Amino acid sequence: MRAAQPRSRQQTLSQRRRLIGSSCKLFFSNDPVKIVKAKGQYMYDEDGRQYLDCINNVAHVGHCHPDIVKAAHEQNQLLNTNSRYLHDNLVDYAERLSKTLPEKLCIFYFLNSGSEANDLALRLARQYTKHEDVIVLDHAYHGHLTSLIDISPYKFRNLEGQKEWVHVAPVPDTYRGLYREDHKDSVTAYADEVKNIIERAHKRDRKIAAFFVESLPSVGGQIIPPAGYFQKVAQHVHKAGGVFIADEIQVGFGRVGKHFWAFQLQGEDFIPDIVTMGKPIGNGHPLACVATTKEIAEAFAATGVEYFNTFGGNPVSCAIGLAVLDVIEKEHLQAHATEVGNFLMKLLKEQQIKHPIIGDVRGCGLFIGVDLIKDQAERTPAPAEAEYLITRYMGQSWSSSVWEARTQLQTTIQQSGQKRKQSVGKGTV
Ligand SMILES: Cc1ncc(COP(=O)(O)O)c(C=O)c1O
């Protein structure tokens, strides 16, 4: 192995500042940690200090999971190449993914990043519908490509602004949004916002290609849309000739615990037309996927223009993707997400009783949000306080109750893991 020359955190930081574009931000940028290794749920810095990794949305089955490392190593020793050669791994992987999805989503494209997947989803939608416009939720982020900055209010509001083909719908947030938990029918009210957008677009002779949404808006504030919202929106969008695209890049692969896909939280009767996947799919390996229907794939192929992606779906990527699915199943990780997530929510709710700054604790499995507020009446967000909280780390002086909660959480993660190991082979959790 080519070992890096040992150097201090400060040396690495100055080298990075000299060589890497300053818009590429580090976590905890005022005082970044230098992580040199990781195992399971823990990361370690150059001084051997251990961190419980609660923010990583990629190392889905645990850092350096031996089964993933082994799958990559074994396939690397055999073959890794351009994805235009016929290979079993690609078709086996597509087959396995298809078993996790509704039958209708039966055609797959493999790519290297979430952004690539969302860009392709946009192309598929436009080709199929022959329309151009896209409806997105406010505050959304869908990727770093030019096409996706255009549909990410989180980004375009700080850049050139909103394009004429982009329409922004309010986030279906029943805590702080337009229609709250006391509204008699927030599902219809939020879906009607989308219907109104479509009507206004039609009056301007614009045509809707897609409603593009994260199944659980993450960047938009860890929001859980009320069940039934997607069905109603899909009706309006389909009526306008558009398709429903579910971005599962952050929230797919069992993170929500009770379902494999977060869109399934909406109810069994809801099926998107296109699903995009990334981040956890390869446990850190650059891999992504778009799943869609036969009709949409056929419309895309009808142009006669080849879709070609050099690395997407190469034998190593697919071996890793298959290994990730095996581990999720073998180690009952959906049950683990439910167990640990419920426990973490319980701890956070205990803190909420003690601290009025915690306005809301919401979540599902290991998708959890803590909403800090300045006042109970208006629920005004407290961004400075949130920033302060998320940039504090273990070395700083936390109160004893926070330490106690952290220790309890670590114990639950470990116990849940042990229980799962004991149950492997018995088919129980
Ligand atoms: C919801 C969502 N979609 C798309 C992307 C883009 O994925 P990538 O960074 O792999 O291109 C991200 C990345 O943060 C994301 O959170």
Ligand as a Chemical Component Dictionary entry (heavy atoms), coordinates in Angstrom:
data_LIG
# 
_chem_comp.id                   LIG 
_chem_comp.type                 NON-POLYMER 
_chem_comp.pdbx_formal_charge   0 
_chem_comp.three_letter_code    LIG 
# 
loop_
_chem_comp_atom.comp_id 
_chem_comp_atom.atom_id 
_chem_comp_atom.alt_atom_id 
_chem_comp_atom.type_symbol 
_chem_comp_atom.charge 
_chem_comp_atom.model_Cartn_x 
_chem_comp_atom.model_Cartn_y 
_chem_comp_atom.model_Cartn_z 
_chem_comp_atom.pdbx_ordinal 
LIG C1 C1 C 0 -31.048 14.667 -1.696 1  
LIG C2 C2 C 0 -29.785 14.702 -2.488 2  
LIG N1 N1 N 0 -29.832 14.519 -3.824 3  
LIG C3 C3 C 0 -28.712 14.542 -4.563 4  
LIG C4 C4 C 0 -27.473 14.747 -3.999 5  
LIG C5 C5 C 0 -26.241 14.767 -4.863 6  
LIG O1 O1 O 0 -25.483 13.623 -4.658 7  
LIG P1 P1 P 0 -23.918 13.619 -4.985 8  
LIG O2 O2 O 0 -23.258 14.533 -4.010 9  
LIG O3 O3 O 0 -23.531 12.163 -4.801 10 
LIG O4 O4 O 0 -23.745 14.052 -6.393 11 
LIG C6 C6 C 0 -27.374 14.927 -2.617 12 
LIG C7 C7 C 0 -26.073 15.184 -1.978 13 
LIG O5 O5 O 0 -25.969 15.687 -0.896 14 
LIG C8 C8 C 0 -28.565 14.917 -1.845 15 
LIG O6 O6 O 0 -28.533 15.100 -0.526 16 
# 
loop_
_chem_comp_bond.comp_id 
_chem_comp_bond.atom_id_1 
_chem_comp_bond.atom_id_2 
_chem_comp_bond.value_order 
_chem_comp_bond.pdbx_ordinal 
LIG C1 C2 SING 1  
LIG C2 N1 SING 2  
LIG C2 C8 DOUB 3  
LIG N1 C3 DOUB 4  
LIG C3 C4 SING 5  
LIG C4 C5 SING 6  
LIG C4 C6 DOUB 7  
LIG C5 O1 SING 8  
LIG O1 P1 SING 9  
LIG P1 O2 DOUB 10 
LIG P1 O3 SING 11 
LIG P1 O4 SING 12 
LIG C6 C7 SING 13 
LIG C6 C8 SING 14 
LIG C7 O5 DOUB 15 
LIG C8 O6 SING 16 
# 
